[in-house]
Amino acid sequence: MNNSFDTQQQITVNGEQFHIHSLKGLGDKAKRLPFSLKILLENLLRNEDGVNIKEHDIQALLDWDPQAKPASEVAFTPARVVMQDFTGVPAIVDLAAMRDAMEKLGGDPAKINPLSPAELVIDHSVQVDGYGNSRAFDLNTKLEYERNKERYEFLRWGQTAFDNLKVVPPATGIVHQVNLEYLARVVFNEDRNGQKFAYPDTLVGTDSHTTMINGLGILGWGVGGIEAEAAMLGQPISLLIPQVVGVKLSGRLPEGTTATDLVLTITEMLRKHGVVGKFVEFYGDGLADLPLADRATIANMAPEYGATCGIFPIDDETINYLRLTNRDETQLNLIEDYAKHQGLWRNDGDEADYTDALELDLASVVPSLAGPKRPQDRIALDKAGDAIRQHLKGFQDERLAREEKSSEEHIRIESEGPVTHPDESVDEAPIKGAAIVHYNGQEFELSDGACVIAAITSCTNTSNPSVILAAGLVAKKAKELGINVKPWVKTSLAPGSKVVTDYLEKAGLMDDLENLGFNLVGYGCTTCIGNSGPLASEISDAIQKNQLIVSSILSGNRNFEGRIHQDVKMNFLASPPLVVAYALAGRTDIDVYKEPLAQDANGKEIYLKDIWPSVKEVSDLVKEIVTKEMFAKSYANVYEGDNHWQQIKIPDGKLYDWNDTSTYIKKVTFFDGMSIDPPGVPTIEGARCLAKLGDSVTTDHISPAGSIKADSPAGLYLQEHGVEKAQFNSYGSRRGNHEVMVRGTFANVRLKNLLAPGTEGGITRTQPDNNLASIYDASVTYHKENTPLIILAGKEYGTGSSRDWAAKGSLLLGVKAVIAESYERIHRSNLIGMGVLPLQFKDGESYESLGLTGQEQFDIKGLLDKADDVTVVATNNEGNKITFSADIRIDTPKEWDYYKHGGILQYVLRDMLD
């Protein structure tokens, strides 16, 4: 490695010498850099090789202009990669397929191997089938292993076949909480040839909420699985030196508020300001009283406010948290001494140079929730009743409009093709907005606005003892007052680690939560990812037959359309104690400050204030209950797993023995027909539009993670291969099978394709015949005709999860380009990683302003290496042309290399052949 800036030196910690790249001698330019860019600077200095990283790259970072538009590309080399199983399984499938391709091209398959630590936590595969009783956890665990046997066998093979890959078994916790509580190093301590080296812990992860680790002062963010695979194989992550927005925190949270209220406030504030593609970092005296768990909660939500990362500096609170979570004292000394030497330690009054500096007085935060469709749509709790009733009325108006459509129009649409109407049944009951339900020995009225799912779930909040113990205290007070959860509410508790149940039990609150039906259902990501499981059939039938507009309340970070449950139209994010409160009410369309949640046995009305704990009550309990010994116990044998895991058979061999009959694991086709020479920049002519989509289309819309409908292309495929509906599992669990996933692309039941107005789900119209068909069937037709495809979209295309299958599925459908008004960072990168061209309408233009119907034929002219824009010629069926320019959103030279190779994995594979 090169050392152009002469930064190599040694420091002594714990009586040992460590080789480092010191920032001390780089002067005021380095001192004034934001915390996150200092970490990036060290990364460049340490990895300077004269090829990927040159002297001028480091100088560009030292010369960083906070106000300048990002223009200088640098290569970030993360120290490790973190994965969860929904995204990790397809990543390992790709690596296994790359080994086969490497052998076929005459190379050494053993080269396809992680070069840096790769850690995979199985946390996304547990579903909430059992709930509300003491048997729920055992039942859900049993079903998880039954459904995922092939996947888990494959992962156990990967753990033995690939060096540097560790797998944390199921029922351990959520990846981000396990990362925070156990995997994180903060500062790496590495032995090389008898010498010790110290450098910052950095990472990328195959989940957008990887940013949770920013709370510990670790630079990292979510990437698609394809980009993570490249990082595992030694490829640096290419990025433009970003702008950095500083958020100055002051004051303290007021009585009655929680960390969840704070993060929803920050999410709304930063979305409004605009931080997409930027780093965000938090500073100010308010950090002195902000617990590490609260910092991690804020960092977790970086994807929701749109930033690449949301990072906090290292300080005493960092060390205190690491000590609480049972980190070694010698490691803590190294972290503190290294951080202070490098200027990475927070001191009172510290302020760096920022692109923008925002301020938030924590005292101004009020109790809040967010919804019904987006995390950034915060609603102050004192206004929530009116706001939710207004949203409910909007859905009711839509329902009425559907009902008022003429029967002839309904019949005409039905006769033209296989239309999916998820909100309509063949034998419809009259729409009343209410239904009488007989369930579990009770009779009750279920009506619009009912809350049918209440879930304490997700990494965002279950890592935070204050909000979890607050939920327990609410449950305790409810029990003392003799009130209970309404019978139609599906309740669940899915902690992010076993430590959570340990401190709930020690506090004596687990029994209180269980009394309300918040029994342990699993340690993993459940409702937030769409693994909410089925509603009781009586309740689901009532919702579907009467087209009821019902809601969920969850302590998660995602509430996009169709994500939580297909029967549920409104989804709200809230703190765990509020989840319990709304479960008691059984509705979300109430004013919880003025209206009672319930009545006790004597008819006395019980209000939110009657059960809400004080800040002191919660903080005292946290200090008393949560101990270092809990973390030591929970993580003592973290990689061993339970009996289920240990009994799984491990296949042999460095090359995977693919099973052609498997419906879970199939060899991907991305490398089929691959040549040694790259194909170069493609030609896109005569393309047709597969889907014309609106604003804020999420990766959930493009590639859903939840349940698979029986009459969908994916459901029909599984049935054709002998899989019964009860064994469908979820799209997320089937990501190792490209045949399922391509059929599930654009299959979200709430997706509205403007090419097929009046429909929801994966429906389109083929051109030029204008016939109605499923998006998958249409793509097959276009493929037979050798017709390339495009997607037209609005603003923020690809919002949400770092879901590589949203790009992979698009490619396999035959999509060659997307033309959108704007993109979320990860999805744009993923498209390039799969060889799909991201184009962007010029400022002020859109398909609407240009008059594009989506029925045109599209030719893309001027697509040349390193070009800034292209000319698109859209020709309608009458021969009339609409010509416009679009920006090419291939932002860096490295991304151009990936695109010319047909994708990032093909680039890496050819590079390893040399």
Secondary structure, 3 states (H helix, E strand, C coil): CCCCCCCEEEEEECCEEEEEECCHHHHHHHHCCCHHHHHHHHHHHHCCCCCCCCHHHHHHHHCCCCCCCCCCEEEECCCEEEEEHHHHHHHHHHHHHHHHHHHHCCCCHHHCCCCCCEEEECCCCCCCCCCCCCCHHHHHHHHHHHHCHHHHHHHHHHHHHCCCEEEECCCCECHHHHHHHHHCCCEEEEEECCEEEEEECEEEECCHHHHHHHHHCCEEEECCHHHHHHHHCCCCEEEECCCEEEEEEECCCCCCCCHHHHHHHHHHHHHHHCCCCCEEEEECHHHHHCCHHHHHHHHHCHHHHCCCEEECCECHHHHHHHHHCCCCHHHHHHHHHHHHHHCCECCCCCCCCCCEEEEEEHHHCCCEEECCCCCCCEEEHHHHHHHHHHHHHHHHHHHHHHHHCCHHHHHHHHHHCCCCCCCCCCCCCCCCCEEEEEECCEEEEEECCEEEEEEECCHHHHCCHHHHHHHHHHHHHHHHHCCCCCCCCEEEECCCEHHHHHHHHHCCCHHHHHHCCCCECCCCCCHHHCCCCCCCHHHHHHHHHCCCCCEEEECCCCCCCCCCCCCCCEEEECCHHHHHHHHHHCECCCCCCCCCCEECCCCCEECHHHHCCCHHHHHHHHHHHCCHHHHHHHCCCCCCCCHHHHCCCCCCCCCCCCCCCCCCCCCCCCCCCCCCCCCCCCCEEEEEEEEECCCCCEHHHHCCCCECCCCCHHHHHHHHCCCCHHHCCECHHHCCCHHHHHHCCCCCCCCCCCCCCCCCCCEEEECCCCEEEEHHHHHHHHHHCCCCEEEECCCCECECCCCHHHHHHHHHHCEEEEEECCECHHHHHHHHHCCCEEEEECCCCCHHHHCCCCCCEEEEECCCCCCCEEEEEEECCCCCEEEEEEEECCCCHHHHHHHHCCCHHHHHHHHHHC
